[in-house]
Amino acid sequence: MAQNNLANNTYAVPGYYSAGEQQTYQNQENGINVKLGLSKFEKTVVILGLSVVFFLMIALVSQKIALSNQAANLQVTTSALTKVKDSNSILKQEASELQSANRLQKIAKQAGLSLSNKNVRNVSK
């Protein structure tokens, strides 16, 4: 029975502490609760860690906003490119229609011109 009681007791191993730190020890039936203050180094590390995390959160949000703006610019550029491609396609089709042989013969007839086969020369490479 006595060994069961020993298993429930916990002991704190004291370390080094500066003179300004507060240490409180409270004995209870089931063990010892230890409440120790933080050293200046530990406080500095915690503050530095929190400031780095805060800075990284701000940087992440700003990068996310910049990425959203660039995505919007990309979409605008893509839509403008699509409009220009459509316009080029329409202009190529119009140029092809204006250069068709039937149209050229029709305009030649209206101007009183005729096509003579003896004046036509085929050139091949």
DOFISE-495050 format. One line per 10 residues: their letters; for each residue y, x, z of N, C-alpha, C. Coordinates in pm, 1 decimal. Each point is the difference from the previous one (the first is absolute). Layout:
BEGIN
A) Y,X,Z,Y,X,Z,Y,X,Z ~ ... $
***
This chain:
BEGIN
MAQNNLANNT) -119.0,81.1,0.0,119.0,-81.1,0.0,126.2,86.0,0.0 ~ -2.7,107.9,68.7,117.9,84.8,10.6,32.2,63.9,-133.8 ~ -100.1,26.7,-82.1,25.2,62.1,-129.2,66.8,-97.1,-96.2 ~ -26.8,-128.9,12.4,67.1,-98.6,-85.3,149.7,-1.3,27.5 ~ 38.4,15.2,123.3,141.1,0.9,36.1,67.6,124.3,-56.8 ~ -69.1,112.2,-7.9,58.3,122.7,-54.3,26.1,-11.5,-150.0 ~ -82.0,-74.2,-68.6,17.9,-14.9,-143.9,126.1,-77.4,-33.0 ~ 47.1,-85.8,88.0,120.2,-78.8,-25.8,127.7,76.9,28.7 ~ -3.9,102.8,79.5,121.0,75.5,32.7,35.0,93.0,-115.6 ~ 126.9,2.5,-37.9,48.6,91.5,-102.5,104.3,89.5,63.3 $
YAVPGYYSAG) 7.1,122.1,-47.2,92.1,96.7,57.8,89.6,55.3,-110.1 ~ 126.7,19.5,31.2,94.5,58.0,-94.3,6.1,149.3,22.9 ~ -0.5,75.0,-108.8,12.2,144.8,10.5,147.2,32.9,-15.1 ~ 61.4,57.9,102.6,143.3,29.9,-9.8,24.8,115.5,-96.2 ~ 107.2,-10.3,-75.5,39.9,105.0,-92.9,131.3,58.9,47.2 ~ 68.2,66.5,-88.4,130.3,54.2,36.7,106.4,-102.9,-33.2 ~ 98.3,-13.3,86.7,108.9,-96.3,-17.6,129.6,66.3,41.9 ~ 108.0,-39.9,-65.5,129.5,54.4,41.3,46.4,-72.7,125.4 ~ 99.4,58.2,64.6,44.1,-53.1,128.6,67.3,-136.3,-15.1 ~ 58.4,-30.3,-115.1,74.0,-124.8,-18.7,-87.7,-119.0,-31.3 $
EQQTYQNQEN) -127.5,20.2,-25.7,-85.8,-111.0,-38.3,-46.5,-77.0,122.8 ~ -14.2,-129.1,-20.4,-46.2,-85.4,109.2,-149.4,-20.0,-13.3 ~ -67.7,9.4,113.7,-142.8,-23.9,1.5,-28.5,-102.3,107.9 ~ -73.3,-100.9,-35.3,-37.4,-99.5,100.3,-149.3,-14.2,-0.4 ~ -58.4,-0.9,114.3,-144.3,-17.5,14.1,-22.3,-123.6,85.4 ~ -87.4,-85.6,-45.3,-33.6,-119.1,76.9,-151.2,-5.5,15.2 ~ -44.3,-8.1,121.5,-143.2,-12.4,25.5,-37.1,-146.5,3.7 ~ -107.7,-32.0,-67.6,-53.8,-134.5,5.1,-147.8,10.3,31.7 ~ -62.2,-112.9,16.4,-141.7,0.0,37.4,-87.7,58.9,-110.6 ~ 30.9,-27.4,-125.9,-87.4,42.7,-109.4,40.7,133.7,-62.2 $
GINVKLGLSK) 103.4,63.3,45.4,37.6,128.0,-57.4,145.0,32.6,27.3 ~ 47.0,101.6,-68.5,137.8,45.1,17.7,75.4,-26.8,-129.3 ~ 111.4,-72.1,8.0,88.5,-20.2,-115.4,108.6,105.4,5.9 ~ 18.2,72.7,-110.1,98.0,107.4,-3.0,106.9,-36.0,-102.4 ~ 125.9,6.8,41.5,112.0,-25.8,-90.9,87.2,124.0,0.2 ~ 1.4,68.5,-115.2,75.5,123.4,-10.5,111.6,-17.5,-100.9 ~ 113.0,67.0,21.7,110.8,-4.2,-94.1,-23.5,95.7,-115.1 ~ 78.6,-12.3,-104.3,-11.5,87.0,-116.6,87.4,122.6,18.5 ~ -46.7,113.6,-49.5,80.7,121.2,6.0,107.8,-6.2,-108.1 ~ 95.2,92.5,6.7,107.4,2.3,-99.9,-56.7,28.4,-139.4 $
FEKTVVILGL) -99.3,86.4,-7.8,-62.9,31.0,-128.1,-67.5,-123.2,-58.9 ~ -70.9,-73.9,84.1,-67.9,-121.0,-47.0,100.8,-104.5,-46.0 ~ 109.0,-14.8,75.2,105.5,-94.1,-40.9,59.6,41.3,-133.4 ~ 23.3,130.7,-17.7,56.8,50.2,-125.5,-95.7,-26.5,-116.0 ~ -128.3,23.9,21.8,-98.6,-22.5,-105.4,-6.4,-148.2,-36.2 ~ 3.4,-86.9,98.8,-4.1,-144.6,-26.0,123.9,-43.3,-77.0 ~ 117.5,47.7,41.9,124.5,-37.7,-67.9,-0.6,53.3,-143.0 ~ -43.0,124.1,-18.5,-8.3,56.2,-135.2,-99.1,-78.0,-86.1 ~ -114.2,-33.5,54.6,-99.4,-76.8,-74.0,52.3,-135.8,-41.0 ~ 66.3,-68.3,92.5,55.0,-132.0,-31.5,111.0,9.1,-103.9 $
SVVFFLMIAL) 82.9,105.0,8.7,106.8,13.6,-99.1,-57.4,31.2,-138.0 ~ -106.5,80.7,-6.5,-63.4,29.2,-128.9,-60.6,-127.6,-58.1 ~ -66.8,-77.9,82.7,-58.8,-125.9,-46.3,109.6,-94.5,-49.0 ~ 110.3,-8.6,73.2,111.5,-86.2,-40.3,58.2,46.9,-132.3 ~ 20.1,132.2,-14.7,53.3,54.7,-125.2,-94.3,-29.9,-116.0 ~ -130.4,16.3,21.0,-95.9,-27.7,-106.4,-3.3,-148.1,-37.4 ~ 18.0,-88.0,98.0,5.6,-143.7,-31.2,122.0,-31.0,-86.0 ~ 115.0,58.6,36.0,122.2,-21.6,-78.9,-19.4,55.5,-141.4 ~ -58.6,118.9,-11.7,-23.5,60.3,-131.5,-95.4,-85.4,-82.5 ~ -102.5,-54.0,63.1,-96.1,-84.9,-71.7,67.1,-125.9,-54.0 $
VSQKIALSNQ) 82.6,-62.1,81.1,69.4,-121.6,-45.0,95.6,32.1,-114.2 ~ 73.6,111.7,11.1,94.3,34.4,-107.2,-74.7,34.1,-128.8 ~ -112.8,66.9,9.3,-78.1,30.3,-119.2,-57.9,-125.9,-62.1 ~ -39.9,-94.4,83.3,-52.1,-126.6,-49.5,109.2,-76.4,-76.5 ~ 122.0,2.4,52.6,112.1,-66.4,-67.8,29.7,69.8,-132.2 ~ 1.2,134.5,1.3,26.0,74.8,-123.2,-107.9,-28.4,-104.5 ~ -124.1,-9.2,43.3,-109.2,-31.0,-92.4,16.1,-139.8,-59.3 ~ 42.1,-95.8,80.7,22.5,-135.7,-50.5,112.4,-0.8,-103.4 ~ 107.3,74.7,26.7,110.8,7.2,-95.7,-44.9,63.6,-130.9 ~ -79.1,105.8,8.2,-48.3,64.8,-121.6,-94.0,-90.7,-77.8 $
AANLQVTTSA) -80.8,-77.9,70.7,-89.0,-95.0,-68.1,81.6,-106.0,-73.6 ~ 109.4,-46.1,62.0,86.1,-98.1,-66.4,65.3,61.6,-123.9 ~ 46.6,125.8,11.9,59.1,67.8,-115.6,-102.2,18.6,-111.4 ~ -122.5,32.3,36.2,-106.0,15.4,-99.5,-26.7,-131.2,-72.9 ~ 1.2,-109.1,73.7,-22.8,-130.6,-62.2,112.6,-35.0,-96.8 ~ 125.1,30.8,37.7,114.0,-26.9,-88.4,-12.0,84.0,-126.7 ~ -34.4,128.4,17.6,-13.8,88.5,-115.2,-113.7,-45.0,-91.4 ~ -110.1,-43.0,58.6,-113.9,-46.4,-79.1,35.7,-124.5,-80.1 ~ 72.6,-92.0,61.1,38.4,-121.4,-73.2,98.7,33.9,-112.3 ~ 91.7,94.3,24.4,93.0,41.1,-105.9,-75.9,67.7,-113.7 $
LTKVKDSNSI) -99.2,82.3,33.9,-80.9,66.1,-102.0,-76.8,-101.4,-83.7 ~ -52.5,-102.3,63.9,-73.0,-104.5,-71.7,92.1,-73.4,-97.1 ~ 123.1,-27.9,44.0,96.6,-67.0,-88.4,31.6,86.5,-121.5 ~ 18.0,130.9,21.6,31.4,90.5,-111.7,-117.9,9.0,-95.6 ~ -121.8,6.3,52.8,-118.1,3.3,-87.8,-11.0,-126.4,-83.5 ~ 26.7,-114.9,60.8,-3.3,-125.7,-75.3,106.4,-0.9,-108.9 ~ 118.5,46.9,34.2,108.5,5.6,-97.6,-36.0,94.3,-115.1 ~ -58.4,114.7,31.6,-41.5,93.8,-105.1,-106.6,-61.5,-89.6 ~ -91.5,-70.9,58.5,-105.2,-64.6,-78.3,59.2,-102.3,-96.1 ~ 94.0,-78.7,48.9,64.4,-100.6,-85.2,76.6,68.1,-113.7 $
LKQEASELQS) 73.3,107.7,31.3,76.6,70.8,-103.0,-91.0,65.3,-104.0 ~ -114.2,54.5,42.7,-94.9,57.8,-95.3,-55.5,-107.0,-92.7 ~ -27.5,-117.6,54.8,-51.6,-109.5,-81.6,105.2,-44.8,-101.5 ~ 125.8,-8.4,42.7,106.9,-39.0,-92.3,17.7,103.4,-111.2 ~ -6.5,129.8,37.1,13.9,105.7,-101.1,-115.2,-6.4,-98.3 ~ -119.0,-28.0,47.2,-115.8,-11.9,-88.4,17.0,-117.3,-96.1 ~ 51.7,-112.0,50.5,22.4,-116.1,-86.4,107.9,28.6,-103.6 ~ 104.5,72.3,38.4,108.0,31.2,-94.6,-46.3,97.7,-108.3 ~ -100.6,82.1,27.9,-48.2,97.4,-96.8,-117.4,-51.1,-83.3 ~ -37.1,-123.4,18.4,-116.2,-51.2,-73.9,30.5,-3.8,-150.6 $
ANRLQKIAKQ) -105.1,18.9,-79.6,13.9,6.0,-146.1,47.3,-133.7,-56.7 ~ -50.4,-109.9,53.2,39.8,-132.2,-50.7,150.0,-23.1,19.7 ~ 50.2,37.5,113.6,143.5,-19.5,27.6,84.1,87.2,-93.1 ~ -43.6,125.6,-18.6,76.1,90.0,-88.0,0.9,-52.2,-144.7 ~ -111.6,-54.1,-46.9,-3.0,-56.3,-135.5,89.2,-122.8,-10.9 ~ 2.4,-82.3,102.4,84.2,-119.0,-0.9,147.7,38.6,-7.7 ~ 40.8,100.1,78.4,139.4,45.8,-3.2,32.3,63.7,-135.2 ~ -94.0,73.2,-57.0,21.9,62.8,-131.7,19.0,-105.8,-106.8 ~ -77.3,-108.8,4.3,15.5,-108.1,-97.9,136.0,-68.0,13.6 ~ 44.2,-17.8,124.8,131.0,-62.0,21.6,112.3,87.9,-53.9 $
AGLSLSNKNV) -19.3,130.8,4.9,102.5,93.1,-49.6,-15.6,27.5,-149.6 ~ -101.4,-58.1,-60.6,-21.0,19.5,-143.8,-69.8,130.4,-32.1 ~ -71.2,54.1,91.7,-73.0,125.4,-23.6,-145.6,-31.7,-28.4 ~ -64.1,89.6,-72.6,-142.9,-18.2,-27.8,-71.3,131.4,25.5 ~ -129.7,-12.1,25.5,-81.5,117.0,29.5,-78.3,36.0,-125.4 ~ 17.1,121.7,-44.9,-69.9,48.5,-118.6,-104.8,100.5,45.7 ~ -124.0,-22.9,-44.0,-108.9,87.9,42.6,13.3,141.5,-56.7 ~ 69.6,15.9,-112.8,14.7,133.5,-56.7,97.0,85.6,81.7 ~ 82.2,-62.9,81.9,92.9,75.1,85.0,-59.3,31.4,138.1 ~ -120.3,-48.5,26.6,-62.6,20.2,130.5,-90.0,121.0,-7.7 $
RNVSK) 14.6,87.7,93.5,-83.2,120.6,4.7,-70.1,5.1,135.2 ~ -130.6,18.1,2.6,-77.3,11.9,122.2,-13.2,147.9,37.4 ~ 29.1,29.9,119.3,-8.2,138.0,48.2,-101.1,5.4,111.6 ~ -93.5,92.6,-10.6,-98.6,16.0,105.5,-6.3,146.0,41.5 ~ -33.9,24.5,119.2,-9.2,137.4,50.6,-134.8,56.3,-24.3 $
***
